[in-house]
């Protein structure tokens, strides 16, 4: 089993790491979202937290209980531009991202009428803006940036998606090949998430120290910006996102969005 190494994954796996009954169910390791997706594709992992776009690309089934989502500002998916958004011609994107890359393309195409070429890079803002008109930062790299202090325009893509559709934005799901996605596993993963949310103080202290983040930032991010449990609007949001991605790419298959 592969899980994302970002802060937003911590509540999902807290029970798997700290609650004895759940700790024995899965063999858990951590990687970037794109690497988790690749491990599912290669068969190295049976289940993983993967970018939503990968469920279409790899024909994966996913658990409908919990994942990584937002409703409004997400704080950790930032598009930062040194030119007006409608004039973006090149976009440097975090090489660890896939769903957020497509989300940025959807937002730029539908709201600002532009379809920039995409450059995959390491998540360093100065280098990214040196190579492109705009940069996409995700996860912990985005949390280390304070948009209010930047001399550039910044879009929170979670907020932009909800304004556009009225729906939550689901960034990642627990997914795997259809034959390994069994309902009891989904309940175990949900129990792990609820165990984590019930131990928020412990998570905040440990993760702020481990990642060198202020405790207030960690708490606000995990309690205000990220949503973990899914409901019907989240499932509708996944369908809507995949349909819009397919419309933009014409088809979500290898050679299309899979190259992002």
N, C-alpha and C positions, 0 to 999 in steps of 0.2 A: 504494500500500500504506500502510495506517495502523497504527501501533503505539501502545500505551498509554504515557503519559509517566511512569508511576510507576517507582520503583526496581526493583520485582519483574520488570519487563520487560527490564531491561538485559542480562542474560545471553542472552536470546533473540535480541536484535538485535546483539550485539557483533560477531559475524562479518560481518553485513551492513554494519556501519559500518567495520570495521577490517581485514577479510580481503579482499584484492583480488579473488580469484576470485568471492566471493559478493557483493561490494559492487556489482557491475555487473548483478546479476540483477533487483533491484527498485528502484523509486523510493519511498523511505521517508520518511514524515512522522509526527509525533507528536501525540496528542490524548488527552483523557479517554476512558475505556472507552465511555461513552454516546455520545460524539461519533464514535468509530470505528464504532460500530454504525450511527449515522445516516448516515455516509459510505458504508457498504456499501448501506444501504437506498436512498440516492439515486443510487447508481452512481458517486459521486465516487471511490470506491476499489474495486478488484477483490477484494483480500484484506486482512484486518485482524485484529488481536487484539481479539476482541469478548467481552463477557460471555456465558457459556454460555447464559443464558436467551434470548439473541438468536438462537441457532441454531434454536430452536423458533419464535420469533416470526416470523422472516424466512424460514424454511425453507432455512437455509444448510447447506451441507456443511462439514465441518471436517477438518483434517489430524490424523491420529491418532498423530503422532510426539511432539509437545511442546506445552507451553502453561504456564499458571500454576496450580499446585496446591499442596496441603499434605496432610500426614498427621499429624493432631494439631494442636497450637497453630500458628496462622499468624502471629500477632502484629500483623498489619496490617488485621484485620477485627474491630473492637471494638464491642460493644454496651454502652453505659454508661448506667446507670439510677439515677435519684434516688428510685425507689420499688421495692418488691419486684417481681420480674419478672412475677409473676402479676397484678399490679395495673397494668401498663403499658396505658394507654388511647391515648396518642399517642406516635408515634415519629418523631423528626426524622432524616432520612437525607441522606447526602451526595448532592448532585444529580448527581455523576459516576457513581453506582453503579446497577446494575440487578440483576445476579446476587446481590450481597450483600444487597440489599433483600429479595429473595424468600427468601434463606437465613434472614435474621432472622425473617421471617414464619413460615417453616416451623418453626424452632426454638421460637419463642414459642408457636405453636399446638400443636405436638406435645409439648413438654416442660412448658409452663407454662399451657396452656389459655387463652391470650388472643390476640386478633386486633386489635391497635391500628390506628387510622387513621394514615396515613403522610403526613408533611409533608416535601417536598423543599426543602433549604436548602443554602447554602454551608457548607463544613466548618469551622465555628467552634464549638467545644464549648460555650462559655459561652452563645452565642446560641441554640444548639440546645436546651440544657437550660432556657433561659429560655422557650422556645416549646413544649416537649413534656416528657413524663415521662421519655423516654429518647432517646439519640442513637446513631446508627450512624456511626462513622468508618471510612474505608477508606484503603488506600494510604499515601502519605507522611504525610498528616495524622494517621493513627493511629500511625505510627512516632514522631511528635513528642510523643506522650502517653505518660507512664509510668504504667501502671495501678496500680502499687504505691503511688503517691503521691496518687492521687485519693481524695476523700472519698465516692466512689460505688462501687456494685457494678459489676463489669465481666465480661462474657462474651467469651471468645475464640471466635468462631463457627466457625473451623476445627476447634478442639478439640471443640466441642459437636457438630458434624456427625459427626466420626469416632466419638465416644462413642455417638451415636445409631444410626449405621449400620454401624460397623466398616470403613468405606470411606474412601479419600482424598476430599478435596473439590477439585473442579476449578472454578476461578473464571473462567478465560478460555481461549480456544482461538484458533488461527489458523483463520479461516473465510472463506468466500466463496460466491458462487453456484456451484451444482454443476458448471457447465461450465468453471469456472476452477480447480477443485481437482484438480490432476494430481499423481500420486505423485512425480515428480522434484522438484517444488517442495517437497513435504513433507520430502524428504531434504535439500534445500538449507537449509531452516529448522532441521532437526535439526543439521546440520553447523554452522550459525551458533551455535546454543546450545552445542554441545560446544566450539567454539572459545572462546566466552565463559567457560565453566566452567574451561577450561584456562588462562585468563588472569585468574584471580580476584584476584590481588594488584593487577594494573593496574586492574581494575574497582573494587575497594575504595578505592584511593587517589583515583581520579578522581571517583567518585560521592560519596564522603564530603566531598570538597572542594566539589563542585558543588552539593550539596544541604544542606551544612552539618550533616551527621550525623557522630557519632563513628565512626571506622573500625571499632571493635569491633562496633558495632550493625549496620553494613552487612554485615560479614563473617558475623556470626551469622545475620542475616536471610536472606542469600542461600545459606548453606551448611546451616543447620539447619531453618529454617522453610519455605522455599519449595522445592517439587519441580518439576522442569521436564520431564523425559522421562516419557512415558506408557507404561503397561503395561496389561494387561487389567483390573486393578482400577480404573484411572482411567476406562476406557471404561464399565465397569459403574457407576461413580459418577456419570458424566454421565447415563446412562439413569435411574438411581435419582432423582437430583435433579430431572430434568425431569418424571418421573412424579409426584413429590410436589408439585412446583409446580403441575402440572395439576390434581391432586386438590384443592389448596387454592384454586385459582382457577376450578376446573371446566373451564376450557379455556385453553390458552396461545395466544391469538390477539390481534390488535389490539383494544384495548378491554378486554383482561384484563390480564395481567402486562405487556403492552407499555406500559402507562401508568406503570409504575414508573420 
